[in-house]
Amino acid sequence: MFFAVILITLGLSILLNALFGWHLPFFRLAAGAFIIFLGVKVLVGPNWKYSYTSKITADSVAFTEGRFEPKSIEDVQEEYSVAFGKGTIDLRGLPKQDREIDVKVSSAFGETVILVPLDSQIRTKMSAFAGKIELPEEIAPEATPPSSETANRYRFHLDTAFGKIRVVRR
């Protein structure tokens, strides 16, 4: 599809030059379009098939809205990704674990909401580039608040670029 647009632009450039004497800088237009194409491909990832269709997988959302609700520790993915959309990760249905649950969340040009139980222990490692990460008020980036013995412990690695990630206790 991308190369079809390049061919159409080349054809229009030749036609407009021949009919009206208009000169379109085709090679500059093609180089700019190619750089934009590569940038979007890097943001969206290697599985992008040159189309802008919405996509939801077990661990990612692209160009749409999706919800992840793991019911067991085996259902929890190592990493969740949201690009150009909105994703909700609901961890409230997980049974009690003896170990800390480690989850990485990436958001590019999108919004991600992570729902955790009220009594859960949370530790975070964060990075944001032109984006925003919101945590519950009582949580500092490397702090673990006191909690009950029956609560799950979470370690979140939160990365966003031009996006927003929120951790919400409910």
N, C-alpha and C positions, 0 to 999 in steps of 0.2 A: 504494500500500500504506500509506504513512504517513497519508494522509488517511482511509483506512478505519479505522485505529486511532483517530483523533480522533472519527469518527462513532460507533464502538462505545462509546468512553468517554463521549460525550455521552448516548447512549441508556441506558447503565448508570446514569449519574448521575441522569437523569430517573426511571428505573424504581425505583432504590433510594430516591429521595426520596419518590415516590408510595406505594410499598409499606410502607416501614419508617420513613420520616421521616428517613432518613440524608441528610445534606447533604455532597456531595463538591464541593470547590472546582474545578469543571470548567475555568474559564478559567485558573486558576493551573496546573493539570495540563497543559492544552493549551499554554500559553506555555512551560512548562518543557520539554515534549517537543519543541516547535518549536526551542528554543534548542539542545538536544542534537542534534537532527537537522541543524541548520545547522553545528554544530561538527564532526560526523562528516563532513559533505559537504566542508567546507574541508580537513580532514585527508586524505581519500581522493582528492579532485580532481574536476574537472569532468566526467569520463567515467563517474562512478559512476551507475548506473541505479536507485537506490533499492532495491537488493537486497543481501543479504549473501553473494552467491555468490563463490566463489573465482575469481580472475582472474590470468592470466599473459599478458603481452604481450612484445614483443621487448625492452622496457626497464623493465618494472615487474612487481611481484608484490603482490597484495592478498589478504589472508585465506587464504593458503596458503603452500606452500614451492616455490621455483623455483630453477633453475640457469641461468646464462648462460655460454656457452663460445665466445666469438668466436674464429674461426680465421684471420681476416685483419683488417687495419686498417679495412676497409670495414664489417666486422661489429660493430665497437666503437661503442656508442651514446654520444651526448654526455652523457646523464644516465641513471642507473639509480635507480629508486625502489622502496622496500619499505615497505608499510604493513600492520600487523597480521599479519605473517608472517615468513618467513625466506627470504633470498636469498643465493645464492653466485655470485660473479663470478669465474670462473677465467680469468685472463689468461696462463696459462703456455703456451698453444698458439700465441701470436702470433709471427710471424717478426720478425726484427730490423728496426727502423725507423731512418731517419736523423734523425727529429725526435722531440721529446718527445710522448708520448701523454697527452692531457688528458682526464680522466674525472671527472664529478661524480656523487656518490653521496649519496642522501637516504634516511633511515630514520626512520619514525614508528611508534612502538609495535611495533617489530620488530627483527630481528637481520640484519645483513648481514656476510658474510665475503668478503673480497677476497683471492684467491690470486695471488701473483706469483712468478716464478722467484727462486731463491736469489741470483743475481748481478745482479738488476735495481737500477737507481737509482730512488730514490723521493723525491719532494718532496710536501709536504702543506700544505693550508690547511684548518683545521678549525673547526667550531662545534658545541657540544653544549648542549642545554637539557634538564636532568634526564635525561641519557643518558650514554653512555660510549663513548669512542673508544680502541681499543687499537692501538698500532703495534709493529712489531718493536723490540726493546730498543735496537738501535744507531741508531735513527732519532729525531732531534729534529724538531719540526714544520716547520722550514724548511731542514733540512740534507740534503745529498746525499752519501751515503757513497761512498768509492771503490769502483769496480767494474771489471769487465773491458770491453774494447772491444766485445765482441759482445753486451752486455746492452742491453735496452730501457730507456728512461728514461720514468718515469711521473710525472705531476703530478695528484694527487688533491685534489679539493675535497669534503670530507666534512662533511655536515650531519646531525645527529640530534636528535630531540625524543622523549624517553621511549623511546629505543631504544638499540641497540648496534651499533657498526661495528668490525670487526677486520680489520687488514691482516696477512696471514700469508705468510711466505716458505717455499716448499716446493720 
